[in-house]
Amino acid sequence: MSGRRAATALALAGALVAALAALPLVYLVIRSAGADADAWETLLRFRTLELVGRTLALVGTVTAAALGIGVTLAWLVVRTDLPARRLVAVAAALPLVIPSYVVALALIAAVGPGGLLGQGNWIFGFPGAWTALTLATYPYVYLLCAAALRRADPALEEAARALGRTRAQVFRQVTLPVMRPSASAAAVLVALYTLSDFGVVSLMRFDALTRAIFTQYRTLFDRTPAALLGLLLVVLTIGVLALEARGRGRGRVVRAGAGAARPATITPLGRWRAPAAAAVGCVLAAAFAMPVATLVGWALRPSAEAPGAGDLLAWATNSVLISAAAAVVAILAALPLATLVARRPGRLSRGLERATFASNALPGIVVALSLVFFATRTVTPLYQTLPLLVFAYVVRFLPQALSGARDALGRVSPELEQAARGLGAGPARTFQRVTFPLLLPGLYAGATLVFLSTMKELPATLLLRPIGYDTLATQVWSATGTSSYAAAAPPALALIALSAPVVYALQVHLEQRTVASADI
């Protein structure tokens, strides 16, 4: 295939992926087109503007806090002599396996009214929503930034030290810019997660746009007002992506080879070693140990509603298979679009990327209802089938796969691909032998994020699953919805037990590739 034909095929594949991912936006436009003047006027009411302000405040503070925790953890784990850092490397990512609404329930059980550690109502509202979402989302930042640090050439930092820079200056002038593309991509994921979250804001009684949209869908027969609020979320998403594009900057950090000539020098923390370990321990206790302990406490309560081993096995099998399928399909779908963004930047590629990210900010119920709308009108045989459910997951979580692939591809020097082409290799062989091996860490990280997110996904599963196809997440939600916490704990613990090895395997994979790179 010639270069021109390959470029055309790549553009068409990227456009097709973006078009399919934008179906929820088309649904919102169709719904909104039938709105009357009164419905449009609701967007300008004080209550709507207040919802937008509260949502933006939550998104901004959660993103900032997640960046602070995630970047710091990544640096401590990869670049310092933090105690038990190999254990922390895995534990820091484990909160990804816990649904955010479970984190919120654990916080309420611990410090809410009648809680084990407190008796106040302060946890409700903004403080509780901010805390729960920060604990649930910082692993996105940590995972991508740690992968970026492991792949970074340590010669950059060593050269800065040789020029007389202090450790603080090296961190600020060299290490942070190396992490900036990954941190920027992770910040988008955190912001979009916060924009689309419903479980936490509902449990914490915090009025945000998503809670208003769910209320509209649940209480009104006319879904047009909810569609208009959904369009507001899309506008906010576009703003987030514009800020991310500016923050990402025009500079890039690429590798000239497959790996570093030697492992990075470990920075001794000195007298800060014990305080750093204590701070990390507090974060891990709040984000992982406390929710797990809460679930174990609920599971130990005697209950006639507790599920049997056979039911747990069936739900677990369904969860793992559908999540693995979604992860594979999402990575395959993200590759052409990531290649366009990284190798052929321009208005077209930026527009396609933003259309893909926009759907991620929509609540899962909006995505699910949009697919119900199109499936029942155009491809009826696909309605309530596993392929449609996988497609819904890909639409929801494609940005996670795209972020990992785009960041990894941005670090591959184009000169390597040009050299391979100059030696007679075609586009396909160049990608197979040169580009793909260098992409693996980013692809693996993106696939892990999609897998873990799918394991926890609720609205799309509830609306689109085949009859009788239950997952661990649906069972957790159903039980907590009726306050049957003893029945919710076993499937929630099973979800954590199944997802934790995936996080561990990711960390081992990245560590092995780091060691292998040091031998090249």
N, C-alpha and C positions, 0 to 999 in steps of 0.2 A: 504494500500500500504506500503510495507517495505521501510526502509530507503534507501537501495541500489537502489530499483526500482524508488523511488522518485528522487534520485540524477540523475539517468540516464534520466528520463523524463525531469528533469529540464535542464540538459545539452543539450538534443535534442531540447527542446523548445528555449533555448537561441541561439543555432546554427542556427535554422531555422529563427529566427528573424534577426540575423546578416546577414545571407545569402540573405534574401529578401532586407534588407537595403543596401546591397552592390551591388545591380544590376547596379546602375550608374557606379560603378567602373568597372564592367564587360564590360559595354558598351564602356567605354574609352579604355580598353585594346583591345577590338575587333577593334575599330576604329584605334588605334595606331599600331596594328599589320600590317596593310596595308601601313604604312608610308614608304616612300623610304629614302635613305640616306640623300638627301637634306633636307627633312622635319625634320629629327632628328638633323641635323646640326644647324637648327634654334634655338634649345634650348641652344646652346653655343654662340650665337651671343651676342654682347654687348647690343643690345636693349633688349633682353630677360633677361639678367642678371640685367640690369637696372630696368626692371619691377619688378623682384623678390626683389631687394633691396628696391624699393619704397613701395612695398606691405608690406614687413617685417617691415619697419619703421612705416608705418601707423598702422599695427596690434599691434606692441609693444607699441606705444604711446597711442593709443586708449585704450588698455587693462589696461595700467598703470593708466591712468586718470580715467577710469571707476571704477577701484578698489579703488582708492583714494576717489572718491566721494561716491561710494556705501557703502563702509565699514564705512566711517565717518557718513553718514546719518543713517545707521542701528544702530550704537552705540548711536547717539544723540537721535533717536526716542525711542529706547527700554530701554536705560540705564540712561538717563539724564532727567532733568527738563526743556527741551527745550520748549519754549512757543508754545501752540497750537499743541503739538506733536501728538495728535490723528488725527488732520486734516492733518498734515504733513505726517503721516504714510500712508495715502491714496494718497495724492497728489504726494508724491515722486515716487510712482509706476505708476502714470498716463501717463507719456511719453511713456510707452509701447504700448498704444493704438494709438499712432500717427505714421504713416509710416515714415521711416527715410527720404525718399525723400521729404515728406511734411516739415519735419524739415529743410532740406536743402533749399527748396523753401522759407520758412519763413525767414531764415537767409539772403538769397539773397535779399528778399523784404525789409528787415530791414536795412542791412548794406552794400548791394551791390550798384552798380551804379544806381543812381536815387532812392536809398532807403530812408526810413523815417529817419533813424538815421545816415546815412553815404553816401558818394558819391564815395567810392574807389573800386578798383579791388582786394584789399588784400584778400578778402574773398575767392577768387577762388584759386584752387590748394590745396596744403597740409593743410594750416590753416583752410579752410572751411570744407574739408573732415574730418579732425581730430575733429573739433568742433561739427559738425553735428552728426558724429557717436558716439562720447562720450556722447552727450546728449541723443541719442537714445538708448544707450546700458547700461548706468550705472544702470537702474532699475533692470537688471538681477542680478547684484551684490547685490544691496540693498535688493531685495526680498528674495533671498536665505540666506543672512547673517542675516537679521532681523528674519527670521524663525529659524535660528540656535540659535540666542541669546535668543529667547523666550523659546526654548526647553532646553536651557542649565541649569544645576543645579547651582543656585546662591551660594551654599555652597562653591564652589571652589574659587570664588572671595572673599567671606567673610573670608575664612580660610587664604587666602593670606594677607588680610588686618590685620587679627589678629596676623599674624607673623611679622607685622611691615612694610609691603610693602607700598609704596606710591601709590596714584591713578594711576600715570603714569606707575609705575612698574606693578601694577595689570593688567592694560590694555595691556601692552606689553607682560607680561609673562603668563597671564591666559586668558584674553578675546580674544586676537588675535589668540592664538592656538585653542580656542574653535571654532572660526569662520573660521579657515584655511581650513578645508575640503569644506565648502560651498563656501568660496571665491575662492578656487582653481577650483571647478566645474563651478562657475560663470565666472571665467576668461576664461575658455575654450569656454563657450558659446559666450562671447564677442569677443574672437579672431576668432572663426569660423564665427560669424556674419560679422565681418569686412572683413575676407577673401572672403566671398561669396557676399558681397554687390556690386550692380551695380548702383542703382539709385543715391546714393549720389556722388560717384566718377564721374559719368557721368555728373551730374548737376554742380559739382564743377570743372569739367575739369581736374581731377587728373588722370594721367595714372597709372593704377594698372592692375594686371593680369586679373581681372574680366572684366574690360572695353576692354582689348585686346581680350578676348575670345568672348565677345558679338560682337565686330567688325568683328572678323573672321567668326562667324556664319552668320552675316548679309550680308557681302560683298563677301564671297567666296562660290562657289558651293561645293568645296572640304572641308569637315569639319575635315579632319585629323589634320591640324595644330592646330585647336581649341582643339581637343582632347588631343594633346600633352601638350598644355598649361594647360588643365584640370588636367593632370597627375602631372604637377608641383604643382598645388594646393593641390593634395593629398599628395605629399611628404612634403609640408609645414605643412599640417594637422598632419601628423605623428610626425613631429618635435614638434609641439605644444603639442600633447598628451604626448610625452616623457617628455617634460619639466613639464607638469602638474603632471605627475606621480611622478617625483622627488620632486616637490614642495609640493605635498600632504603628503609626508613622510610616514613612517611606523606606526607612532603612531595614535591612534584613541581615540576619546572622546565618550564614551558610557554612557547610563543611566542605573542605577541599578533598576529603577522603572518606573512607568508610568508617573510620573510628579515630579515637584519640591515640597519640603515640604512647601515652602513659596515663595511669589513673590520676585523678585530681588530687592535689595536696589537701589533706584534712586540716582544717583550722581548729586549733585548741581553744576551747571556751574559757579555760582558766577558772577564775573565781566565779564566772557566770554559769559554770556547768551545772551546779546544783539548782540555782533558780530557774534555769532553762528547763531542766528535767521536771521540776515541780510544776511549772506553767504548762508544759506539754501534758503532764499527768492530769491536771485539772481539766484541760480540753477533752482528753480522751475519756475521762470519767463522766463528764457531762454529756458528751455526744454518743458514747457507746455503752459504757458500763452501767450508767443509770437506767437507760431504756431496757437493756437486757435484764438487769436485776428486777425491774418492775414487771417484766413479762414472766420471769421465773416465779416471782411471788404470786402472780395471778394464776399461773399454771399449777401451783401447788395447792390452790384452793380446791376442795372437793366439789365437783359439779357433775350433774347428770347429763349436761349438754356437751361435755368434752368429747371431741371427735375420736374415732378409733384409728388404729394404725393403718388399716386398709384405706380409709378415707384420706388420711394424710399422704399416703404413698401415691394415690391417684392424683390428688391436687398438686403434689410436688412434681410428678412426672409431667403433667400438663404445663406447669409453670416453666420448667427447664426447657422442654422442647420448643415451646412457642417463643421463649426469650432467645434461645440460640438461633432459631430461624430468623427472628427480627434482627439480631446483631449481624448475621451474615449478609442478609439482604441490604441492610442499611449501609454497611461498608462498601458493598458493590455499587450501590446507588451513589454514594458520596464520591467515589474515585473520579469519575469524569468531571463533576462539578468542582472538586478540589483542584484538579489539574488546570481547569480553565481559570480559576481564581489566582492560582500561584504562578502559572506560566503565561497566561494571556490576560493580564489585568486590563480592565477597561470598563466602560459603562455597561456593556452587555453582561460581563461576568459578575460585576457588582450587583446589578439588578437581579440576576438569577439567584445569587447568594442571599440577598435580602428577602426575596420572595420565599425562599426555603426556610429562612429563620423566622419569618413572620408567623407561620402556623404554629411554631413552637410556643409562642406566648399565649396562644388561645387555650382556654380550659379544655380539658380532655373531653368534656361533654359536647362542646361545640364541634370539635374535630369529629367525634363519633356521630353526632347528628348530621353533619354535612355528608359523611359517607353513607349514612342511612338514606339521606335524601337522594343522592346520586345512584346508589345501588338499586333502590326500589324503582327507579325510573328508567335506568339504562341497562344495568346488568343484574337483573333480578336473581338469576341463579347463584350469584356470589353473596347475596345477603345472608348473614349469619353463617358464614363459612370461615374456616381457618385462614385461607388466603386473604380475605378482606380484613380479618383481624390483624394479620401480620402487616398488611399494607397500612392500617391505621397506626400501628406502632412505629413503622418507618416514617410516616408523616410527622408523628409526634416527636421522634427522637433523632431524626436525620441530622439536625445541627450538631449533635454530640459526635456522631461519626464524622461529619464534615470538618468540625474543629480539629479533631485529631489528625485527619488526613491532610488538611490544609497546612497546619503547623508543621507537620513532618515533611511535607513536600517543599515547603518554603525553606527548609534547612538543607535541602539537597542542592548542591552547586550545579547550575545549568551547564557549566563547563564539562562536568563528567558525562552528561548525556550527549553534549556536542562531540566530545572525544569519541564516544562509542559510535555515534553516527558517522564521524569522519573515518572510522575504521571499517565501515561497511555494514554495520548493524542497522536493521530497520527499526521503526518506532516500536513495534511489538517486542522485538528482541532486546532493545535498549531498556524498555520498561521492565522486562522480565529479569535481565541479568544485572542491571545497574540501579534503576530507580526503586524497584519493589523491595529489595533487601534493606535499603536505607529507610523505607517507609514503614517497615514492620512495627517498630515500637509505637509510632503514632497511631497506626491502624489498630494495633492490639489494644491500646488505651481507649480509642474511640469505640471499639466493639465491646469492651468491658463496660463502658458507661451505658451503652444501649442495652446490653444484657441486664444490668442491674436496674435500670429504669423500667424496663419492660416487666421485670419480676414484680415491681411495686405498682404498676399502672392499674387504675381502677375504672374510670368512667368509660373508656373505650372498650375495655373487657366486658363490663356489665351490659353495654348496649349492643355489642357486635358479636359476642361469642356465640357459638352454636349452642343449642339447648342442651343443658346438662354438662357443658364444658366449664368446670369450676377450677379456679386456680387458688393458690395460697392467699394471694392478695384479696380476692373477692370474698373469701371466707373470713379473713381478718376484718374486713370492712363490715360485712354482714353481722358479725358477732358484736363488734363495737357499736354498731348502729342501734342495737337493742340492749346495750350495756352489759352484754354477756362476756365480761372480760376473761373469765376462766376458760371459756370456749374459744376466745380469740387468741389467747397466748400460745397454744400449741402450734397452729399454723404460722403465727408470726415468728416463733422460735425456729420452726422448720425453714422458713424463708431465709432467716439469717444464717442458719447452718449450711444451707445450700449455696448461698451467695458468697459467704466468707472465703471458701476455697478459690473462687474465681478471682477475688482481689489478691489473695496470696499468690496464685499462679502468675498474675500480672507482675507483681513485685519481683518474683523469682526470675521471670523472663527478662525484665529490664535489668536486673542485677547481672544475669548471665551475659547479656549483650554488652553491658558495660565492661565486664571482665574480658570478654572476647575482643572488644575494641582496643583494650589496652595492650593486647598481644599482637596487634597488626602493625 
